[in-house]
Amino acid sequence: MRSITTLSTAFLALTILGACGSEGETGGGAAGDADAAMTAVASEELSCWLRGATPAEAMDRPSPLGDTDIVMGGTVGKFCYGRPSARGRQVEGGLIPFGDPWRLGANEATAIHLAVPVRVGSVDLDPGSYSIYTIAGESEWEIVLNAEAKRWGIPIADEVRANDIGSFMVPVETVGEPVETLTATWEPGGADNGNLVVAWGTTQVRIPVARQS
């Protein structure tokens, strides 16, 4: 697994916090200090990569930029994706193709940016940035993690898939009210775990995320 400078920066920030402190501090132990340092780093480092566009320009696209914070005792990650809308088109089996790799969004590759080690599904990831795509089926989706995050989302050809790290299956859930625009939300499951919930059309999937101990 490839790490980025985020981890060393977090360690430096933690060291400074531990050495300096402040009067009247209520404390919280090493875990609290680590979360504080990690959150400070996250605010600077966990940003969505864009190709040839500013964040404001990306928001004005037909499929605007979406980002969802992954929160477990502090912001430990960010999920970045383009948000296409159905606009009367078939979603399942159409805009979401069955049996072929799909970027799980629009525009740039859908990506997950991490400030701490986590497990996504059954795949362990070091701090860093990764792309994420799916091979969808009617009853379950294969979720694939890929080492190359800074790329356009298509094509997901052999040269892209050569950088796959691992994959896992998630069941498809049906929602009662159709979702017009692809939407990802964070659903906390506890202090150190939760689900990225991705919904579009009448389909919803939950992608488990857990902080590694």
KOLLO-661802 format. One record per residue: residue in one letter; x, y, z of N, C-alpha, C in turn. Coordinates in steps of 0.001 Angstrom, whole numbers, padded with zeros to 6 digits, always signed. Layout:
# KOLLO-661802
AXYZXYZXYZ;...
***
This chain:
# KOLLO-661802
M+000843-001197+000000+000000+000000+000000+000877+001245+000000;R+000457+002261-000682+001243+003468-000757+000724+004493+000233;S+001597+005065+001058+001225+006119+001987+001590+007449+001379;I+000974+008517+001858+001291+009859+001414+001812+010649+002597;T+002225+011872+002329+002837+012693+003372+001862+013071+004467;T+000556+012802+004262-000442+013117+005293-000099+012469+006625;L+000366+011197+006589+000631+010486+007830+001772+011129+008583;S+002885+011460+007859+004004+012101+008541+003644+013479+009028;T+002807+014196+008270+002355+015515+008711+001523+015406+009969;A+000656+014365+010031-000173+014155+011216+000698+013855+012424;F+001780+013069+012201+002667+012746+013312+003364+014001+013820;L+003815+014856+012887+004464+016096+013290+003503+016987+014064;A+002259+017092+013560+001268+017923+014257+000994+017386+015643;L+000921+016064+015773+000669+015452+017075+001827+015731+018033;T+003071+015650+017506+004244+015901+018336+004237+017321+018871;I+003912+018292+018005+003865+019692+018408+002793+019913+019467;L+001609+019295+019233+000538+019446+020213+000943+018870+021564;G+001589+017697+021542+001971+017049+022778+003031+017841+023525;A+003950+018493+022764+005031+019225+023401+004566+020559+023956;C+003665+021219+023256+003278+022580+023627+002096+022600+024585;G+000999+022016+024193-000204+022037+025014-000679+023448+025238;S-001542+023650+026247-002002+024979+026624-002535+024935+028030;E-002438+026058+028734-002929+026126+030096-004445+026034+030101;G-004976+025361+031135-006422+025244+031244-006995+024173+030345;E-006135+023381+029691-006593+022338+028792-007243+021235+029613;T-008397+020788+029189-009105+019749+029930-008514+018386+029666;G-007788+018220+028553-007150+016948+028249-008087+016018+027533;G-007744+014756+027479-008499+013756+026751-007586+012616+026391;G-006317+012699+026812-005409+011592+026577-004829+011616+025187;A-003998+010580+024914-003321+010495+023613-004310+010366+022476;A-005395+009619+022700-006376+009432+021631-007015+010761+021249;G-007340+011582+022277-007937+012881+021986-006984+013786+021240;D-005696+013781+021648-004701+014584+020954-004531+014116+019516;A-004520+012788+019318-004365+012248+017967-005518+012667+017081;D-006739+012605+017624-007900+013016+016838-007831+014496+016498;A-007393+015325+017452-007293+016759+017196-006279+017043+016102;A-005116+016381+016173-004091+016579+015160-004569+016086+013801;M-005216+014899+013804-005705+014328+012564-006761+015195+011922;T-007661+015769+012734-008705+016624+012196-008112+017878+011573;A-007081+018445+012207-006431+019625+011650-005786+019309+010310;V-005128+018152+010225-004519+017739+008967-005584+017488+007914;A-006684+016824+008339-007742+016484+007393-008297+017717+006710;S-008460+018796+007472-009048+019997+006899-008186+020578+005795;E-006860+020298+005851-005950+020827+004844-005713+019832+003710;E-005646+018549+004030-005189+017549+003073-006315+016814+002354;L-007480+016672+002970-008543+015863+002393-009383+016699+001442;S-008817+017006+000305-009523+017814-000685-009722+017001-001955;C-010785+017297-002681-011104+016574-003906-010189+017026-005044;W-009599+016067-005749-008765+016370-006905-009654+016675-008112;L-009330+017757-008819-010091+018153-010000-009145+018330-011178;R-009589+017931-012360-008766+018099-013553-009209+019343-014306;G-008368+020382-014250-008605+021586-015045-009822+022383-014626;A-010174+022351-013354-011336+023107-012878-011121+023509-011429;T-011675+024641-011056-011710+025047-009662-012915+024390-008999;P-012955+024340-007670-014145+023792-007002-015428+024503-007414;A-015359+025831-007586-016559+026570-007996-016997+026158-009394;E-016039+025995-010312-016379+025558-011668-016936+024147-011662;A-016395+023288-010782-016888+021913-010700-018324+021857-010189;M-018704+022830-009363-020070+022878-008868-021049+023308-009944;D-020566+023972-011004-021432+024441-012085-021552+023438-013227;R-020911+022294-013116-021002+021267-014156-022416+020676-014206;P-022800+020077-015347-024085+019361-015394-024183+018263-014328;S-023033+017627-014038-022956+016683-012912-022006+017303-011891;P-022539+018086-010951-021674+018862-010049-020870+017982-009096;L-019830+018582-008554-018980+017893-007590-019735+017658-006285;G-019614+016463-005756-020141+016158-004433-019020+015655-003543;D-019080+015953-002264-018098+015403-001325-018785+015116+000005;T-018398+014008+000595-018992+013547+001841-017881+013241+002830;D-017945+013839+004012-016960+013570+005054-017222+012214+005693;I-016135+011486+005954-016186+010229+006697-015741+010557+008115;V-016651+010449+009067-016412+010985+010410-016457+009852+011434;M-015314+009647+012096-015231+008678+013188-014315+009282+014248;G-014875+009992+015223-014071+010671+016214-013252+011800+015640;G-013718+012401+014566-012982+013409+013819-013068+013058+012343;T-012795+014002+011482-012872+013735+010047-011678+012897+009625;V-011920+011640+009283-010834+010733+008925-010762+010497+007426;G-011738+010991+006679-011709+010778+005246-012727+011624+004519;K-012600+011638+003200-013538+012354+002349-013804+011525+001099;F-015067+011464+000704-015522+010738-000483-015899+011778-001533;C-015235+011755-002686-015434+012766-003735-016002+012108-004981;Y-017054+012700-005552-017726+012070-006690-018493+013114-007493;G-018669+012860-008779-019559+013673-009596-020986+013190-009428;R-021962+014146-009478-023354+013819-009156-024252+013927-010391;P-024309+012862-011213-025213+012899-012366-026672+012810-011929;S-027559+013310-012782-029007+013235-012548-029653+012372-013615;A-030758+011751-013270-031436+010830-014187-032022+011565-015391;R-032725+012685-015145-033342+013482-016209-034170+012613-017177;G-034975+011737-016578-035883+010913-017367-035264+009660-017959;R-033987+009458-017737-033311+008285-018289-033361+007113-017315;Q-033197+005910-017849-033180+004713-017007-031879+004677-016225;V-031981+004490-014928-030789+004447-014077-030244+003029-014004;E-031011+002115-013388-030550+000739-013238-030500+000038-014592;G-029330-000492-014930-029166-001163-016212-028975-000202-017368;G-029006+001114-017084-028806+002129-018120-027641+003024-017744;L-027934+004085-017000-026862+004960-016517-025914+004195-015585;I-026460+003265-014821-025632+002310-014067-025620+001021-014874;P-024565+000776-015650-024560-000428-016501-024394-001681-015652;F-025056-002749-016033-024897-004013-015337-023774-004820-015996;G-022849-005303-015169-021814-006207-015650-020554-005543-016162;D-020518-004221-016234-019343-003499-016719-018858-002525-015655;P-017551-002225-015621-017058-001250-014647-017716+000109-014839;W-018145+000717-013748-018763+002048-013770-018101+002900-012703;R-017828+004139-013006-017013+004999-012137-017706+005434-010847;L-018939+005043-010649-019677+005368-009421-019853+006880-009296;G-020153+007514-010421-020325+008956-010421-020173+009514-011818;A-019527+010677-011920-019304+011339-013205-018002+012121-013125;N-017517+012543-014303-016317+013391-014403-015077+012654-013896;E-014331+013246-012946-013145+012575-012422-013528+011244-011774;A-012509+010398-011610-012755+009137-010905-013285+009425-009506;T-014288+008679-009101-014755+008769-007723-013615+008321-006815;A-013391+009075-005732-012195+008837-004921-012519+008887-003435;I-011688+008211-002674-011757+008259-001224-010387+008704-000720;H-010384+009750+000107-009151+010327+000649-009126+010053+002150;L-008020+009498+002643-007964+009013+004024-006804+009630+004780;A-007069+010075+006004-006031+010621+006878-005501+009581+007849;V-006212+008468+007989-005806+007401+008912-006042+006056+008221;P-005445+004979+008723-005705+003661+008136-007164+003240+008376;V-007817+002746+007337-009185+002248+007476-009338+000943+006704;R-010412+000248+006990-010817-000914+006205-012106-000542+005489;V-012091-000622+004165-013284-000388+003348-013771-001745+002870;G-014942-002146+003357-015378-003508+003095-014387-004473+003722;S-013730-005286+002866-012711-006219+003348-011311-005777+002953;V-011164-004544+002457-009885-004067+001924-009244-003087+002898;D-008049-003409+003385-007322-002524+004276-006565-001474+003463;L-006689-000204+003880-006058+000901+003161-005229+001740+004120;D-004018+002089+003689-003184+003036+004420-003702+004448+004179;P-003253+005427+004979-003596+006817+004665-003160+007161+003245;G-004005+007884+002536-003713+008226+001151-004985+008421+000355;S-004854+008444-000965-005989+008665-001863-006129+007483-002807;Y-007372+007064-003024-007664+005901-003849-008918+006186-004671;S-008979+005613-005872-010231+005685-006614-011077+004469-006268;I-012363+004594-006517-013313+003541-006193-014335+003467-007323;Y-014570+002261-007820-015577+002076-008865-016351+000798-008584;T-017357+000531-009382-018191-000638-009135-018463-001413-010415;I-018704-002685-010254-019296-003520-011309-020654-003941-010759;A-021687-003306-011260-023019-003437-010677-023773-004622-011264;G-024594-005227-010410-025537-006246-010835-026910-005907-010294;E-027894-006681-010631-029255-006399-010184-029428-006605-008683;S-028724-007579-008108-028913-007895-006689-027706-007569-005821;E-026522-007373-006415-025345-007008-005649-024347-006270-006534;W-023510-005479-005897-022459-004730-006591-021108-005185-006078;E-020142-005266-006995-018751-005435-006610-018133-004048-006485;I-017608-003724-005322-016944-002445-005074-015436-002670-005189;V-014782-001877-006038-013357-002076-006329-012570-000852-005870;L-011487-001073-005133-010560-000017-004720-009342-000058-005625;N-008911+001127-006059-007825+001243-007030-006793+002242-006522;A-005510+001980-006782-004435+002806-006235-004307+004157-006915;E-004879+004343-008103-004719+005591-008844-005964+006452-008687;A-005837+007538-007927-006999+008398-007656-007080+009592-008595;K-005947+010126-009028-005937+011357-009812-005988+011033-011300;R-007194+010748-011761-007415+010411-013166-008846+010755-013533;W-009092+010885-014826-010467+011008-015299-011161+009672-015088;G-012463+009711-014896-013165+008507-014472-013299+007412-015505;I-013218+007747-016785-013321+006746-017845-012176+006941-018836;P-011827+005899-019588-012333+004523-019485-011684+003777-018330;I-012407+002797-017800-011826+001912-016796-011307+000688-017551;A-010182+000912-018219-009600-000090-019105-008594-000955-018345;D-007954-001866-019079-007028-002799-018440-005899-002081-017714;E-005404-000955-018291-004301-000249-017645-004722+000381-016315;V-005998+000756-016211-006530+001253-014932-006692+000088-013963;R-007282-000975-014412-007581-002113-013540-006317-002831-013063;A-005188-002587-013747-003920-003162-013293-003512-002619-011930;N-004087-001463-011544-003788-000848-010251-004833-001171-009180;D-005739-002110-009462-006729-002504-008462-006039-003086-007228;I-006552-002719-006052-005998-003197-004788-006800-004375-004251;G-008111-004294-004358-008978-005346-003860-010427-004971-004078;S-011324-005924-003836-012750-005678-004041-013567-006518-003077;F-014857-006198-002989-015779-006923-002131-017187-006707-002670;M-018122-007514-002217-019491-007442-002691-020386-006785-001633;V-021355-006007-002103-022377-005438-001221-023744-005699-001837;P-024765-005959-001004-026099-006201-001540-026776-004911-001986;V-027659-005035-002946-028465-003912-003418-029721-003801-002572;E-030035-002576-002148-031276-002294-001442-032169-001442-002349;T-033478-001585-002194-034431-000801-002974-035008+000307-002110;V-035002+001529-002636-035582+002666-001910-036973+002948-002457;G-037841+003449-001593-039225+003665-001989-039407+004841-002929;E-038717+005933-002650-038838+007157-003449-037611+007291-004330;P-037757+007311-005668-036586+007399-006548-035726+008624-006243;V-034412+008422-006282-033436+009484-006049-033010+010027-007409;E-033314+011307-007687-033042+011896-008996-031550+012074-009259;T-030813+012531-008256-029393+012834-008417-028579+011931-007519;L-027541+011322-008072-026680+010432-007301-026233+011120-006007;T-026421+010432-004895-026163+011031-003585-025432+010043-002698;A-024371+010524-002035-023631+009715-001069-023702+010396+000293;T-024035+009649+001319-024116+010180+002679-023324+009273+003611;W-022920+009831+004755-022213+009051+005770-023191+008649+006856;E-023250+007359+007153-024136+006797+008168-023278+006221+009290;P-023145+006935+010413-022311+006433+011509-022862+005117+012051;G-021929+004205+012377-022339+002942+012968-021829+002783+014379;G-020901+003627+014760-020270+003579+016067-019116+004556+016087;A-018291+004483+017126-017186+005421+017247-016140+005211+016162;D-016003+003979+015672-014926+003664+014738-015409+002987+013461;N-016677+003141+013118-017152+002509+011885-018432+003182+011403;G-018809+002866+010197-020029+003402+009602-020152+002929+008169;N-021066+003537+007431-021300+003166+006046-021377+004405+005164;L-020737+004319+003999-021027+005259+002931-022258+004732+002212;V-023323+005501+002217-024576+005073+001598-024722+005802+000265;V-024705+005040-000819-024782+005605-002165-026135+005238-002756;A-026892+006259-003184-028249+006033-003688-028452+006753-005009;W-029127+006074-005929-029515+006674-007209-030640+005843-007804;G-031613+006511-008399-032781+005793-008893-033500+005154-007726;T-033809+003885-007855-034446+003157-006754-033462+002224-006061;T-032155+002438-006303-031117+001562-005774-030294+002266-004713;Q-029931+001516-003687-029060+002018-002632-028104+000915-002214;V-026830+001267-001988-025876+000308-001448-025150+000955-000268;R-024712+000123+000650-023951+000577+001811-022526+000021+001711;I-021558+000931+001781-020147+000557+001706-019565+000685+003113;P-019230-000445+003761-018742-000378+005146-017338+000250+005221;V-017145+001109+006202-015840+001725+006463-015576+001628+007961;A-014401+001126+008331-014038+001005+009741-012611+001480+009943;R-012390+002207+011010-011049+002669+011354-010232+001498+011876;Q-009006+001319+011347-008146+000251+011837-007580+000612+013207;S-007479-000408+014077-006959-000187+015425-005443-000184+015408;
***
